[in-house]
């Protein structure tokens, strides 16, 4: 058999280098994507927790507002009752 031309051997070697580099980049990309997915998951969890905290805070504020309204009525009725008992 004949020996392949030197240019073919060089081309074959460059092709192998490119394939190895492609595999390295693929692995590096997969690691970065996995890290980003992990970070995204953590951020989603934080957002969910913050949403729950805001919901709880809003519910509490609404209850306080309702209690304040009934308290104002009680105070107002109490003042009227006090005025009647003292006079």
Buried (B, 14 or more C-beta within 10 A) or exposed (E): EEEEEEEEEEEEEEEEEEEEEEEEEEEEEEEEEEEEEEEEEEEEEEEEEEEEEEEEEEEEEEEEEEEEEEEEEEEEEEEEEEEEEEE
